């Protein structure tokens, strides 16, 4: 199992962790990107655009055709002379400037040292437009773009002081459910893992060639991670994950127990666990 796959699997289970475990996480603004500007924008002819800019409520993915893309995850925003100036996470706090221009969108990426009162400075202004349908050249990016928005939904539901574990699990099902049955199947889980792998590759600003390899690995790793998660949490064996299964042992801590008896040495407990494992493996025909 690759390190990336292990990270994705752990990330999947981390989404179910109690919000209190992340009580020190920073809170992002509610909506750095205005609602009318969200969605996909393109440069060039819609039949063969040169680049795509996908905007979510708190993020942006800039994807030039055949070149390295860039991911912005905004933590702050301000209005300045008709522009929305969104500042992203990162050591250099990169900024992306946005403003509507009729039916088009204008953006600028100012240098890190440019003062606010001089924005956009020498940064070129780029114009984007909508396309009536997703251009074929960018169709493969759809799962990743969707996951960018899904991640923000999960952050809102699973972050500190935002709700309960049940809310978090319900949000996971809400963003992952494609069939409409309010459950998560293996294919739906794999879709989320593929989107996460795509987002990680974009965050790393890898080359187009490596990004393509990552997409293939993400597809295979996503299926493996989804199957592992399904086998770990599908208690009723119906091939779907419900809110109840996602929150099992996470919403109510009720140790219960029995007053009779006396504590055993933990070493014996370890021996018992090994014995139980051996019995199960024997029943399954494992060596």
N, C-alpha and C positions, 0 to 999 in steps of 0.2 A: 504494500500500500504506500503510495507516494505521500510526501509531507503535505502537499497541497490538498490531497484527498482527506488526510487526517484533519487538516484545519477546517475543511468544509463540513465534515461530519461533526466535529466539536462545535462549530458555529451553529449548526442545525439544532443541536441539543442546548446550546447556550441561549437560544431564543426562548427556551422554556424556563430559564432560570428565574428566580424571584427578582422583581424589580429592585428590592433593597440591596441586592448584591452589587448593583451599579449605582449606588446612591451618590457617588461623587462625580458621575459623568456630567459633562457640560451640557447645558440646554441650548439648542439652536433656536433662532427666531422662528415664529410660527410660519411665515411665508416670505422668505427673501425674494423669491421670484413671483411677480404679480400673476394672477390667474390667467389673464388674456395672453400672456407671453409663453405659457407652458405648452409643451408638445414638441413636435419635430419641425425643424426649419432646414432649408437646403440652399446651397449655392449652385448656380448653373442650371441647365435644362433639367427638368424633372425626369426625362428619359435616361439621363446619365449625369447626375449631379456630381460636382467636384468634392462636396463635403456635406456633412449633416451635423446639426447642432440640436441635441435633445435636451429640453429643459423640464425639470420636475419642480416641485415646490421648493426644495432645498438643495438642488444639485443640477449639474450640467455635464453633458458628455459631448465633447467636440471630436468628430470623426472625419478627418480628411481621407478621401479615397486614396489608398495606396501609401499612406503616410502614418506615422505614429499619432495615436489619438491622445486625448487628455481628459481627465476627470476632475471636476470641481465639486467639493462637498462644502456648502456654504455654512458659516457659523455666525455671520453678521451681515447686515445690509443697511444702506442709507440712500436717501434720495438727494441728488445733487444736479441742479441745472437741467432737469428733465431726464436725467439718467438714473437708473437703479444701479448702485455700485455694490456688488455682492463680494464679500471677502470669504475665501475658502480656507479650509484646514491646510496646514503645512508650515514648515519652518519659515518660509518666505512670505506666508500669508498672501498668496496670489489673488488678484482681483479680476472680476469679469464685469464689464459695464454693459448694461442693456437699456435700450429705449425703443419704443414703437415708432415707426415712420410710415404712416398710412397703413397699408396692408403688409408692409414688410417689417423686418426687425433689424436694428443696427446694434453691433457689438464692438467692443474695444477691450484689449487686454493691456492695460498700462504697465510700464516698468515698475518694479517693486519700490524703487526709490522716488517715484513721482509723488509729489505732495498732493493732498486732496484738493487744494485750491487751484491746482494746475491741471487737473484731470480733464481729458484723457492724455494730455501731454503730446508726445510725438507718436503715440500708438495709432496705427492705421485703423480706420473705421470700416468694418466689414458689414455688408448687407446680406440678409437672408430672406427667403420667401417660403411660403407654404406650397406643398404639392397636393393635388387632389387625391393621390394614393401613394402608398409607400413605394419608392423606386426599388426595382428588383435588386439593384446593386447593394442596397442596405437592408434587405429583408432578413438576412441572417443575423442582424444585430438586434432583432426584435425582443428576444428573451432577455437579453442583457438590459436593454432600455426599460423593459417592463419591470425588471428586478430593481432597478434604481429607484423607481417609485415605490415598489413593494417594501424595500428596505426602510424607506422613510415611514411607511405605515407601521412597520414592526417596531421601529425606534420609538414612535409616538405611543404605541400600546405597551411596549415592554420596557421602556426606559424608567428612570427614577421618578417616583411620585406621579405615575401616570395611570395606574390601575392595578389590577390583580393579575395573578398567574392565569386565571380563566380568561381575562381580557386579552392577554398575550397570546394564548393558544387560539382563541377565536380569531384574532387578527391573522395568525399564521394560516389558518384554514381559509380565511376570507381572501387573502392575496394568492393562495395557491390553488384554490378550487377552480377547476376549469369546467368540469362536467356539470356543476350546479347541484350536486347531491349533498353539499355541506360536509364532505369528507375528503380526505387526501389519499389518493392512490399512489402506487409506485411511480407511474409516469408523471404525475403532478409534482411529487417530491423531486424527481429527477430534473424537471423543468426549473425548479427553484435552485437546485444545486448548479445547473448549467449557467443560470443567470448570475449566480454568485461567482463562479469561475470566470465568467466574462468580465464582471466588474473588477475582480482582482487583477486580471491581466491589463485592463485599461488603467487602473490605478498605478500599476507598475510602469506604465508608458513603454510597453514593449514594442518591438518592431512589428510591422505587418506580417512578416514571415513567422515570427514566433507567436504572434497573436493567433494565427491560423492553427498552429500546432496546439496552442493552449485550448482553442475551441474544440478540437478533436479530443484532447485529453479530458476537457471538461464534460463533453458528452458521455464518454465512457465512465469517467469518475463519478458523474452525476447519477448514473444508473446504479453503480456499485454503492454509493452513499445512500441512495434512496432505498435500495433493498435492505441495507444494514439497518437503517432507521425503521423501516417497516417491520423487519423481523424482531427488532428490539421492543417495539411499542404496540404492535398489533395483537392485543391480548385476546380478542375474540376470534382471531384468525380469518376475518372476512376479506382481507386484502385491502382494507381502508383504515385510515386513522381518523378517529372522531375527537371532538373536544375532550370528552371524558378520558380517552386513552392518552391524549397529549398531556393532560393535567393529573394523571394518576400519581398519587403520592406526592403531589406538589402543591395542592391547594389546602389540604387539611393534614396537620401533623398530629396523629393520634396513635402514639406507641401502644397503648393498651397494655397487654401483657397478662401475666398470671402471678398471683400472690404466692402460690405454692412453689416449692423448689428452692434452689440455691444457685448462685453464679458459678459457672464453669470456667476453667482456665481457658483463655482465648486460644492457646495452642491447640486445645482439643477441638475448639470450634473450627479452627483452620483444618484440622484433620478431618472433621466431619464434612466440611465443604469439599475437600478433595475426594472423599468417598462418594458424596452425592454426584460430583462431576463424573467420576468413573462409572457409576451406575447408569447415568444418562447417556454417556458415550457408548457404553455397552449396549443399551437398548437401541441406540441409533445405528449400531453396527460400525462405529468408528474405531480406529486402532488406538 
